[in-house]
Amino acid sequence: MTDTYYNPADLQKFGDIGKDAPELAKKFFDYYGAVFADRHLQNGKSP
């Protein structure tokens, strides 16, 4: 069993995210950035 919820070996592949679908990767990271922007998770506001 691992001590993490992810496979640490997969971190080496992180740069390949979006390689096959860059437009979807951009949308995902735009959303991800908005969700984790300062205070969005703290005050319950949607991006």
CORHU-V511448 format. One record per pair of residues at least 24 apart in sequence whose C-alpha atoms are under 7 Angstrom apart, sorted by sequence separation. I is the first residue (numbers start at 1). J is the second residue. D is the distance in Angstrom with one decimal. If there is no record, write none. Layout:
# CORHU-V511448
i	j	d
I	J	D
I	J	D
This chain:
# CORHU-V511448
none
